[in-house]
């Protein structure tokens, strides 16, 4: 599948084509409106919120982009991902303990609940995944797919922690798979970043980026008088990943974001955009998972974070970009397999009647960071 290289993206079609395709599907997945939040913040990057009042997870999904259409698509796609995980339609291929299956991974390497009693003898319902390198069938516990924050603490919640890690939507299943796998690699990089000593952090200058989309984001931050810090958090998997931190006197709180991409310049832009989106969540107050204490921490007399004595490293060079999304998936999956010894696999969550490709990617052996560990040095 060939790639459409946009201003700050890497997809199979344009954002405008995607929006025209998904807009008629919004009522079916419970999205009642997509609202423009852009004017609420002085940074000015287009930002939108998709509302799903009957959601069983979060009722609001946020999106951000360089123009309005990618921002709307981002918000709507995030809502679509959650809806598909809340409403999986997957045939049960087995009901048995893990010990009775020839699994290519350890079942306890999945996202477990705190103090999970899961063993190889626990009876589970299994659905079918597909290996990203061999294409072979891989059994996956159904309850690692399902998202439902309204459920009482039943047996499934005791065993597994509901998570959207690896959950992704796209114009095609390959595109969704790439997004999901990229997210898992990003989380692995963030884990290593949060556990590494401060002295080992590698700072970069976002002004060195030549990608037009990223330069537009940096310009918007500068115009809004935002203090900005970017770290190269790429690990030995070798997929470019960056972390960004921003602060502004108009909302004196530190916000962060992360970005992973085959093109380093785009990865920096994604990290900065995610930091702006995190800030917009606080500015707008629309997300139903925002704790009131966030606002208590805002000090109108605060000064910008202190710039540490740090060495600025050069931006990673751009690699020779593959011609197809399938090539990128194979490359990423091969890197993960070399690290973990387990082939990454994917579960197709697409509803046939909707035709919107959604999937969940698994990479047992990669780690997931804890939000509580993410902080700026000295804070």
Secondary structure by P-SEA (a helix, b strand, c coil): ccccccccccccccaaaaaaaacccccccccccccccccccccccbbbbbbbcccccccbbbbbcccaaaaaaaaaaaaaaaaaaacccccccccccccccccccccccccccccccccccbbbbbbbbbbcccccbbbbccccccccccccccccccccccccccccccccaaaaaaaaaaaaaaaaaaaaaaacccccbbbbbccccccaaaaaaaaaaaaaccbbbbbbcccccccccbbbbbbbcccccccccccccccaaaaaaaaaaaaaaaaaaaaaccccccccccccccccccccccccbbbbbcccccccccccaaaaaaaaaaaaaaaccccccccccccccccccccccccccbbbbbccccccccc
